[in-house]
Amino acid sequence: METLTRIDFMNLAPGTAVVVNTYDSICDIGVFVSYNKQTEKAVVADCLLKSERNEYSVNVAEYDIAFLFPVDRNSLLKLLQKKM
């Protein structure tokens, strides 16, 4: 996977799938929202949180490191084959 640069973030379309939380042994897949030029971090919706009233809200966090999630056909087929 390719690490996204500052220029990549500024040109990235909202809604693009990105891999974040790369400091842990298990990374997260999130949805790119925007790029914060002041903090130089990507704003990413990284999970849904369920409240006690069974309502969901989106958790939004900032990340300084993110990778573009592969979306080309061959990469997705490789991921599918690993699962089977």
Biopython code that builds the backbone (N, CA, C, O; Angstrom):
import numpy as np
from Bio.PDB.StructureBuilder import StructureBuilder

atoms = [
    (1, "MET", "N", (0.842, -1.177, 0.000)),
    (1, "MET", "CA", (0.000, 0.000, 0.000)),
    (1, "MET", "C", (0.888, 1.240, 0.000)),
    (1, "MET", "O", (2.004, 1.229, 0.519)),
    (2, "GLU", "N", (0.380, 2.271, -0.575)),
    (2, "GLU", "CA", (1.128, 3.505, -0.742)),
    (2, "GLU", "C", (0.765, 4.523, 0.333)),
    (2, "GLU", "O", (-0.411, 4.817, 0.544)),
    (3, "THR", "N", (1.778, 5.062, 1.013)),
    (3, "THR", "CA", (1.553, 6.106, 2.012)),
    (3, "THR", "C", (1.122, 7.384, 1.310)),
    (3, "THR", "O", (1.722, 7.787, 0.313)),
    (4, "LEU", "N", (0.097, 8.008, 1.825)),
    (4, "LEU", "CA", (-0.397, 9.243, 1.228)),
    (4, "LEU", "C", (0.412, 10.439, 1.725)),
    (4, "LEU", "O", (0.734, 10.531, 2.909)),
    (5, "THR", "N", (0.733, 11.345, 0.818)),
    (5, "THR", "CA", (1.476, 12.555, 1.147)),
    (5, "THR", "C", (0.505, 13.711, 1.369)),
    (5, "THR", "O", (-0.701, 13.575, 1.163)),
    (6, "ARG", "N", (1.042, 14.836, 1.788)),
    (6, "ARG", "CA", (0.231, 16.042, 1.988)),
    (6, "ARG", "C", (-0.497, 16.411, 0.695)),
    (6, "ARG", "O", (-1.682, 16.742, 0.724)),
    (7, "ILE", "N", (0.196, 16.357, -0.423)),
    (7, "ILE", "CA", (-0.414, 16.687, -1.716)),
    (7, "ILE", "C", (-1.492, 15.672, -2.068)),
    (7, "ILE", "O", (-2.544, 16.041, -2.591)),
    (8, "ASP", "N", (-1.240, 14.391, -1.784)),
    (8, "ASP", "CA", (-2.256, 13.352, -2.028)),
    (8, "ASP", "C", (-3.525, 13.659, -1.237)),
    (8, "ASP", "O", (-4.633, 13.571, -1.765)),
    (9, "PHE", "N", (-3.349, 14.023, 0.045)),
    (9, "PHE", "CA", (-4.512, 14.331, 0.888)),
    (9, "PHE", "C", (-5.317, 15.497, 0.334)),
    (9, "PHE", "O", (-6.548, 15.462, 0.341)),
    (10, "MET", "N", (-4.632, 16.529, -0.146)),
    (10, "MET", "CA", (-5.337, 17.711, -0.660)),
    (10, "MET", "C", (-6.105, 17.395, -1.940)),
    (10, "MET", "O", (-7.084, 18.071, -2.257)),
    (11, "ASN", "N", (-5.670, 16.372, -2.680)),
    (11, "ASN", "CA", (-6.342, 16.000, -3.927)),
    (11, "ASN", "C", (-7.270, 14.796, -3.782)),
    (11, "ASN", "O", (-7.933, 14.408, -4.743)),
    (12, "LEU", "N", (-7.322, 14.205, -2.594)),
    (12, "LEU", "CA", (-8.115, 13.003, -2.381)),
    (12, "LEU", "C", (-9.601, 13.349, -2.286)),
    (12, "LEU", "O", (-9.984, 14.303, -1.609)),
    (13, "ALA", "N", (-10.416, 12.575, -2.961)),
    (13, "ALA", "CA", (-11.865, 12.812, -2.963)),
    (13, "ALA", "C", (-12.478, 12.321, -1.653)),
    (13, "ALA", "O", (-12.147, 11.233, -1.182)),
    (14, "PRO", "N", (-13.371, 13.120, -1.063)),
    (14, "PRO", "CA", (-14.093, 12.645, 0.117)),
    (14, "PRO", "C", (-14.820, 11.346, -0.208)),
    (14, "PRO", "O", (-15.382, 11.195, -1.292)),
    (15, "GLY", "N", (-14.805, 10.417, 0.732)),
    (15, "GLY", "CA", (-15.452, 9.123, 0.521)),
    (15, "GLY", "C", (-14.478, 8.031, 0.115)),
    (15, "GLY", "O", (-14.860, 6.865, 0.012)),
    (16, "THR", "N", (-13.219, 8.396, -0.118)),
    (16, "THR", "CA", (-12.210, 7.415, -0.498)),
    (16, "THR", "C", (-11.842, 6.551, 0.705)),
    (16, "THR", "O", (-11.679, 7.061, 1.813)),
    (17, "ALA", "N", (-11.715, 5.263, 0.490)),
    (17, "ALA", "CA", (-11.329, 4.338, 1.564)),
    (17, "ALA", "C", (-9.830, 4.463, 1.839)),
    (17, "ALA", "O", (-9.011, 4.423, 0.921)),
    (18, "VAL", "N", (-9.489, 4.616, 3.124)),
    (18, "VAL", "CA", (-8.087, 4.716, 3.529)),
    (18, "VAL", "C", (-7.833, 3.790, 4.715)),
    (18, "VAL", "O", (-8.748, 3.460, 5.469)),
    (19, "VAL", "N", (-6.582, 3.381, 4.864)),
    (19, "VAL", "CA", (-6.166, 2.557, 5.991)),
    (19, "VAL", "C", (-5.501, 3.486, 7.009)),
    (19, "VAL", "O", (-4.580, 4.229, 6.671)),
    (20, "VAL", "N", (-5.972, 3.437, 8.252)),
    (20, "VAL", "CA", (-5.462, 4.314, 9.307)),
    (20, "VAL", "C", (-5.168, 3.503, 10.566)),
    (20, "VAL", "O", (-5.338, 2.284, 10.594)),
    (21, "ASN", "N", (-4.729, 4.201, 11.594)),
    (21, "ASN", "CA", (-4.402, 3.570, 12.881)),
    (21, "ASN", "C", (-3.324, 2.504, 12.680)),
    (21, "ASN", "O", (-3.438, 1.376, 13.160)),
    (22, "THR", "N", (-2.295, 2.892, 11.967)),
    (22, "THR", "CA", (-1.253, 1.951, 11.577)),
    (22, "THR", "C", (-0.225, 1.689, 12.668)),
    (22, "THR", "O", (0.715, 0.924, 12.452)),
    (23, "TYR", "N", (-0.382, 2.304, 13.826)),
    (23, "TYR", "CA", (0.553, 2.072, 14.924)),
    (23, "TYR", "C", (0.233, 0.786, 15.679)),
    (23, "TYR", "O", (1.086, 0.247, 16.383)),
    (24, "ASP", "N", (-0.986, 0.299, 15.534)),
    (24, "ASP", "CA", (-1.403, -0.935, 16.200)),
    (24, "ASP", "C", (-1.136, -2.129, 15.283)),
    (24, "ASP", "O", (-0.861, -1.969, 14.094)),
    (25, "SER", "N", (-1.223, -3.317, 15.857)),
    (25, "SER", "CA", (-1.043, -4.518, 15.042)),
    (25, "SER", "C", (-2.258, -4.771, 14.152)),
    (25, "SER", "O", (-2.162, -5.505, 13.169)),
    (26, "ILE", "N", (-3.403, -4.168, 14.490)),
    (26, "ILE", "CA", (-4.602, -4.265, 13.665)),
    (26, "ILE", "C", (-4.965, -2.855, 13.215)),
    (26, "ILE", "O", (-5.279, -1.995, 14.038)),
    (27, "CYS", "N", (-4.919, -2.625, 11.920)),
    (27, "CYS", "CA", (-5.224, -1.310, 11.357)),
    (27, "CYS", "C", (-6.726, -1.201, 11.097)),
    (27, "CYS", "O", (-7.450, -2.196, 11.120)),
    (28, "ASP", "N", (-7.174, 0.026, 10.851)),
    (28, "ASP", "CA", (-8.581, 0.286, 10.564)),
    (28, "ASP", "C", (-8.739, 0.787, 9.141)),
    (28, "ASP", "O", (-7.838, 1.418, 8.589)),
    (29, "ILE", "N", (-9.881, 0.503, 8.557)),
    (29, "ILE", "CA", (-10.241, 1.064, 7.262)),
    (29, "ILE", "C", (-11.272, 2.145, 7.530)),
    (29, "ILE", "O", (-12.299, 1.894, 8.160)),
    (30, "GLY", "N", (-10.995, 3.339, 7.053)),
    (30, "GLY", "CA", (-11.890, 4.457, 7.273)),
    (30, "GLY", "C", (-12.265, 5.139, 5.979)),
    (30, "GLY", "O", (-11.801, 4.762, 4.903)),
    (31, "VAL", "N", (-13.106, 6.142, 6.094)),
    (31, "VAL", "CA", (-13.562, 6.917, 4.946)),
    (31, "VAL", "C", (-12.981, 8.327, 5.070)),
    (31, "VAL", "O", (-13.225, 9.023, 6.056)),
    (32, "PHE", "N", (-12.211, 8.738, 4.063)),
    (32, "PHE", "CA", (-11.604, 10.061, 4.061)),
    (32, "PHE", "C", (-12.690, 11.126, 3.989)),
    (32, "PHE", "O", (-13.588, 11.053, 3.150)),
    (33, "VAL", "N", (-12.601, 12.122, 4.882)),
    (33, "VAL", "CA", (-13.578, 13.209, 4.908)),
    (33, "VAL", "C", (-12.972, 14.478, 4.306)),
    (33, "VAL", "O", (-13.548, 15.084, 3.403)),
    (34, "SER", "N", (-11.796, 14.872, 4.820)),
    (34, "SER", "CA", (-11.139, 16.080, 4.329)),
    (34, "SER", "C", (-9.702, 16.119, 4.833)),
    (34, "SER", "O", (-9.250, 15.210, 5.529)),
    (35, "TYR", "N", (-9.002, 17.171, 4.476)),
    (35, "TYR", "CA", (-7.628, 17.379, 4.943)),
    (35, "TYR", "C", (-7.584, 18.672, 5.732)),
    (35, "TYR", "O", (-7.997, 19.719, 5.233)),
    (36, "ASN", "N", (-7.084, 18.612, 6.964)),
    (36, "ASN", "CA", (-6.962, 19.783, 7.813)),
    (36, "ASN", "C", (-5.602, 20.413, 7.566)),
    (36, "ASN", "O", (-4.583, 19.885, 8.011)),
    (37, "LYS", "N", (-5.574, 21.539, 6.860)),
    (37, "LYS", "CA", (-4.314, 22.195, 6.510)),
    (37, "LYS", "C", (-3.592, 22.757, 7.736)),
    (37, "LYS", "O", (-2.366, 22.869, 7.734)),
    (38, "GLN", "N", (-4.342, 23.108, 8.779)),
    (38, "GLN", "CA", (-3.725, 23.671, 9.980)),
    (38, "GLN", "C", (-2.928, 22.627, 10.749)),
    (38, "GLN", "O", (-1.821, 22.904, 11.212)),
    (39, "THR", "N", (-3.481, 21.446, 10.886)),
    (39, "THR", "CA", (-2.793, 20.381, 11.625)),
    (39, "THR", "C", (-2.009, 19.458, 10.704)),
    (39, "THR", "O", (-1.225, 18.628, 11.165)),
    (40, "GLU", "N", (-2.227, 19.608, 9.386)),
    (40, "GLU", "CA", (-1.616, 18.750, 8.373)),
    (40, "GLU", "C", (-1.934, 17.274, 8.608)),
    (40, "GLU", "O", (-1.065, 16.406, 8.527)),
    (41, "LYS", "N", (-3.208, 17.022, 8.903)),
    (41, "LYS", "CA", (-3.671, 15.655, 9.138)),
    (41, "LYS", "C", (-4.931, 15.381, 8.330)),
    (41, "LYS", "O", (-5.690, 16.290, 7.992)),
    (42, "ALA", "N", (-5.130, 14.101, 8.031)),
    (42, "ALA", "CA", (-6.331, 13.666, 7.325)),
    (42, "ALA", "C", (-7.473, 13.514, 8.329)),
    (42, "ALA", "O", (-7.293, 12.948, 9.408)),
    (43, "VAL", "N", (-8.630, 14.016, 7.969)),
    (43, "VAL", "CA", (-9.836, 13.849, 8.778)),
    (43, "VAL", "C", (-10.558, 12.626, 8.220)),
    (43, "VAL", "O", (-10.934, 12.600, 7.048)),
    (44, "VAL", "N", (-10.750, 11.605, 9.073)),
    (44, "VAL", "CA", (-11.260, 10.315, 8.622)),
    (44, "VAL", "C", (-12.390, 9.838, 9.535)),
    (44, "VAL", "O", (-12.275, 9.889, 10.760)),
    (45, "ALA", "N", (-13.474, 9.379, 8.930)),
    (45, "ALA", "CA", (-14.533, 8.694, 9.681)),
    (45, "ALA", "C", (-14.073, 7.254, 9.816)),
    (45, "ALA", "O", (-14.058, 6.501, 8.843)),
    (46, "ASP", "N", (-13.694, 6.873, 11.046)),
    (46, "ASP", "CA", (-13.033, 5.577, 11.209)),
    (46, "ASP", "C", (-13.893, 4.482, 11.830)),
    (46, "ASP", "O", (-13.490, 3.319, 11.832)),
    (47, "CYS", "N", (-15.059, 4.820, 12.353)),
    (47, "CYS", "CA", (-15.943, 3.767, 12.871)),
    (47, "CYS", "C", (-17.313, 4.351, 13.188)),
    (47, "CYS", "O", (-17.502, 5.567, 13.184)),
    (48, "LEU", "N", (-18.258, 3.467, 13.460)),
    (48, "LEU", "CA", (-19.586, 3.861, 13.914)),
    (48, "LEU", "C", (-19.717, 3.473, 15.375)),
    (48, "LEU", "O", (-19.312, 2.382, 15.776)),
    (49, "LEU", "N", (-20.280, 4.360, 16.159)),
    (49, "LEU", "CA", (-20.467, 4.103, 17.584)),
    (49, "LEU", "C", (-21.958, 3.965, 17.875)),
    (49, "LEU", "O", (-22.758, 4.801, 17.455)),
    (50, "LYS", "N", (-22.325, 2.915, 18.591)),
    (50, "LYS", "CA", (-23.733, 2.678, 18.910)),
    (50, "LYS", "C", (-24.013, 3.181, 20.323)),
    (50, "LYS", "O", (-23.318, 2.819, 21.272)),
    (51, "SER", "N", (-25.032, 4.014, 20.448)),
    (51, "SER", "CA", (-25.396, 4.560, 21.758)),
    (51, "SER", "C", (-26.317, 3.593, 22.496)),
    (51, "SER", "O", (-26.747, 2.581, 21.941)),
    (52, "GLU", "N", (-26.608, 3.913, 23.733)),
    (52, "GLU", "CA", (-27.522, 3.093, 24.534)),
    (52, "GLU", "C", (-28.933, 3.108, 23.957)),
    (52, "GLU", "O", (-29.726, 2.206, 24.229)),
    (53, "ARG", "N", (-29.252, 4.133, 23.161)),
    (53, "ARG", "CA", (-30.577, 4.244, 22.540)),
    (53, "ARG", "C", (-30.611, 3.588, 21.168)),
    (53, "ARG", "O", (-31.534, 3.818, 20.387)),
    (54, "ASN", "N", (-29.583, 2.754, 20.871)),
    (54, "ASN", "CA", (-29.481, 2.045, 19.589)),
    (54, "ASN", "C", (-29.382, 2.985, 18.390)),
    (54, "ASN", "O", (-29.839, 2.649, 17.297)),
    (55, "GLU", "N", (-28.789, 4.155, 18.591)),
    (55, "GLU", "CA", (-28.544, 5.084, 17.503)),
    (55, "GLU", "C", (-27.053, 5.073, 17.195)),
    (55, "GLU", "O", (-26.221, 4.938, 18.093)),
    (56, "TYR", "N", (-26.733, 5.215, 15.937)),
    (56, "TYR", "CA", (-25.327, 5.201, 15.524)),
    (56, "TYR", "C", (-24.848, 6.613, 15.227)),
    (56, "TYR", "O", (-25.568, 7.429, 14.652)),
    (57, "SER", "N", (-23.630, 6.876, 15.630)),
    (57, "SER", "CA", (-22.986, 8.134, 15.265)),
    (57, "SER", "C", (-21.606, 7.804, 14.702)),
    (57, "SER", "O", (-21.003, 6.784, 15.036)),
    (58, "VAL", "N", (-21.135, 8.685, 13.850)),
    (58, "VAL", "CA", (-19.854, 8.465, 13.188)),
    (58, "VAL", "C", (-18.735, 9.050, 14.042)),
    (58, "VAL", "O", (-18.813, 10.199, 14.475)),
    (59, "ASN", "N", (-17.701, 8.258, 14.281)),
    (59, "ASN", "CA", (-16.518, 8.759, 14.967)),
    (59, "ASN", "C", (-15.579, 9.339, 13.907)),
    (59, "ASN", "O", (-15.240, 8.666, 12.933)),
    (60, "VAL", "N", (-15.169, 10.573, 14.101)),
    (60, "VAL", "CA", (-14.267, 11.244, 13.174)),
    (60, "VAL", "C", (-12.991, 11.574, 13.920)),
    (60, "VAL", "O", (-13.033, 12.144, 15.010)),
    (61, "ALA", "N", (-11.854, 11.217, 13.337)),
    (61, "ALA", "CA", (-10.555, 11.466, 13.964)),
    (61, "ALA", "C", (-9.576, 11.968, 12.915)),
    (61, "ALA", "O", (-9.808, 11.853, 11.712)),
    (62, "GLU", "N", (-8.469, 12.531, 13.405)),
    (62, "GLU", "CA", (-7.422, 13.002, 12.502)),
    (62, "GLU", "C", (-6.233, 12.054, 12.565)),
    (62, "GLU", "O", (-5.873, 11.554, 13.630)),
    (63, "TYR", "N", (-5.629, 11.816, 11.405)),
    (63, "TYR", "CA", (-4.481, 10.915, 11.305)),
    (63, "TYR", "C", (-3.384, 11.581, 10.491)),
    (63, "TYR", "O", (-3.647, 12.210, 9.466)),
    (64, "ASP", "N", (-2.149, 11.434, 10.962)),
    (64, "ASP", "CA", (-1.033, 11.987, 10.199)),
    (64, "ASP", "C", (-0.484, 10.992, 9.182)),
    (64, "ASP", "O", (0.209, 11.382, 8.243)),
    (65, "ILE", "N", (-0.786, 9.725, 9.362)),
    (65, "ILE", "CA", (-0.356, 8.698, 8.419)),
    (65, "ILE", "C", (-1.576, 7.910, 7.955)),
    (65, "ILE", "O", (-2.393, 7.467, 8.761)),
    (66, "ALA", "N", (-1.679, 7.748, 6.653)),
    (66, "ALA", "CA", (-2.765, 6.958, 6.081)),
    (66, "ALA", "C", (-2.280, 6.350, 4.771)),
    (66, "ALA", "O", (-1.371, 6.862, 4.118)),
    (67, "PHE", "N", (-2.908, 5.257, 4.416)),
    (67, "PHE", "CA", (-2.591, 4.570, 3.175)),
    (67, "PHE", "C", (-3.856, 4.477, 2.345)),
    (67, "PHE", "O", (-4.958, 4.363, 2.883)),
    (68, "LEU", "N", (-3.693, 4.525, 1.050)),
    (68, "LEU", "CA", (-4.823, 4.362, 0.151)),
    (68, "LEU", "C", (-5.206, 2.888, 0.121)),
    (68, "LEU", "O", (-4.358, 2.032, -0.130)),
    (69, "PHE", "N", (-6.466, 2.591, 0.374)),
    (69, "PHE", "CA", (-6.937, 1.209, 0.327)),
    (69, "PHE", "C", (-6.996, 0.775, -1.131)),
    (69, "PHE", "O", (-7.539, 1.497, -1.968)),
    (70, "PRO", "N", (-6.442, -0.402, -1.451)),
    (70, "PRO", "CA", (-6.431, -0.839, -2.858)),
    (70, "PRO", "C", (-7.841, -1.096, -3.372)),
    (70, "PRO", "O", (-8.643, -1.769, -2.724)),
    (71, "VAL", "N", (-8.125, -0.549, -4.544)),
    (71, "VAL", "CA", (-9.455, -0.739, -5.122)),
    (71, "VAL", "C", (-9.409, -1.312, -6.533)),
    (71, "VAL", "O", (-10.450, -1.567, -7.137)),
    (72, "ASP", "N", (-8.194, -1.516, -7.061)),
    (72, "ASP", "CA", (-8.142, -2.103, -8.397)),
    (72, "ASP", "C", (-8.549, -3.571, -8.321)),
    (72, "ASP", "O", (-8.414, -4.216, -7.281)),
    (73, "ARG", "N", (-9.038, -4.074, -9.418)),
    (73, "ARG", "CA", (-9.625, -5.425, -9.474)),
    (73, "ARG", "C", (-8.665, -6.508, -8.988)),
    (73, "ARG", "O", (-9.058, -7.368, -8.199)),
    (74, "ASN", "N", (-7.404, -6.479, -9.449)),
    (74, "ASN", "CA", (-6.445, -7.523, -9.089)),
    (74, "ASN", "C", (-6.142, -7.536, -7.591)),
    (74, "ASN", "O", (-6.048, -8.602, -6.982)),
    (75, "SER", "N", (-5.990, -6.359, -7.005)),
    (75, "SER", "CA", (-5.718, -6.289, -5.568)),
    (75, "SER", "C", (-6.893, -6.809, -4.748)),
    (75, "SER", "O", (-6.703, -7.503, -3.749)),
    (76, "LEU", "N", (-8.097, -6.473, -5.173)),
    (76, "LEU", "CA", (-9.282, -6.949, -4.452)),
    (76, "LEU", "C", (-9.453, -8.455, -4.600)),
    (76, "LEU", "O", (-9.876, -9.126, -3.659)),
    (77, "LEU", "N", (-9.131, -8.985, -5.761)),
    (77, "LEU", "CA", (-9.202, -10.437, -5.951)),
    (77, "LEU", "C", (-8.189, -11.145, -5.051)),
    (77, "LEU", "O", (-8.481, -12.212, -4.510)),
    (78, "LYS", "N", (-7.004, -10.562, -4.888)),
    (78, "LYS", "CA", (-5.998, -11.151, -4.000)),
    (78, "LYS", "C", (-6.490, -11.156, -2.561)),
    (78, "LYS", "O", (-6.276, -12.127, -1.834)),
    (79, "LEU", "N", (-7.146, -10.080, -2.145)),
    (79, "LEU", "CA", (-7.700, -10.042, -0.789)),
    (79, "LEU", "C", (-8.769, -11.111, -0.604)),
    (79, "LEU", "O", (-8.830, -11.763, 0.438)),
    (80, "LEU", "N", (-9.602, -11.286, -1.609)),
    (80, "LEU", "CA", (-10.662, -12.294, -1.555)),
    (80, "LEU", "C", (-10.076, -13.696, -1.488)),
    (80, "LEU", "O", (-10.576, -14.544, -0.749)),
    (81, "GLN", "N", (-9.022, -13.945, -2.252)),
    (81, "GLN", "CA", (-8.390, -15.268, -2.250)),
    (81, "GLN", "C", (-7.735, -15.583, -0.913)),
    (81, "GLN", "O", (-7.707, -16.743, -0.502)),
    (82, "LYS", "N", (-7.210, -14.574, -0.227)),
    (82, "LYS", "CA", (-6.609, -14.801, 1.085)),
    (82, "LYS", "C", (-7.660, -15.240, 2.090)),
    (82, "LYS", "O", (-7.373, -16.017, 3.001)),
    (83, "LYS", "N", (-8.875, -14.741, 1.924)),
    (83, "LYS", "CA", (-9.973, -15.066, 2.840)),
    (83, "LYS", "C", (-10.430, -16.504, 2.666)),
    (83, "LYS", "O", (-10.849, -17.139, 3.634)),
    (84, "MET", "N", (-10.358, -17.029, 1.446)),
    (84, "MET", "CA", (-10.897, -18.358, 1.157)),
    (84, "MET", "C", (-9.900, -19.399, 1.452)),
    (84, "MET", "O", (-10.175, -20.585, 1.269)),
]
sb = StructureBuilder()
sb.init_structure("model")
sb.init_model(0)
sb.init_chain("A")
sb.init_seg("    ")
for serial, (resi, resn, name, xyz) in enumerate(atoms, 1):
    if name == "N":
        sb.init_residue(resn, " ", resi, " ")
    sb.init_atom(name, np.array(xyz, "f"), 0.0, 1.0, " ", f" {name:<3s}", serial, name[0])
structure = sb.get_structure()
